[in-house]
Amino acid sequence: MSSPPPIQSEALARLRVQIDSLDAQLLSLLNQRARVAEEVGDLKREEGTPFSAPIAWRRSSRRYRPPTQGRC
């Protein structure tokens, strides 16, 4: 026989619901970004623009490296 599942508090359940909602939002945003990136690739292909853009990559990587917040 298996043991009953542990009881969780309402506060913990609410936090888990928040995390699930944030996960869904992140996945949606990542999918939107992927679609736009595909459009960028299509346009670059049509225009003959190089796919590699080191300057844009450096600018993006600096912009998206904020200081860590929290305990992670």
Secondary structure by P-SEA (a helix, b strand, c coil): cccccccccaaaaaaaaaaaaaaaaaaaaaaaaaaaaaaaaaaaaaaccccccaaaaaaaaaaacccccccc
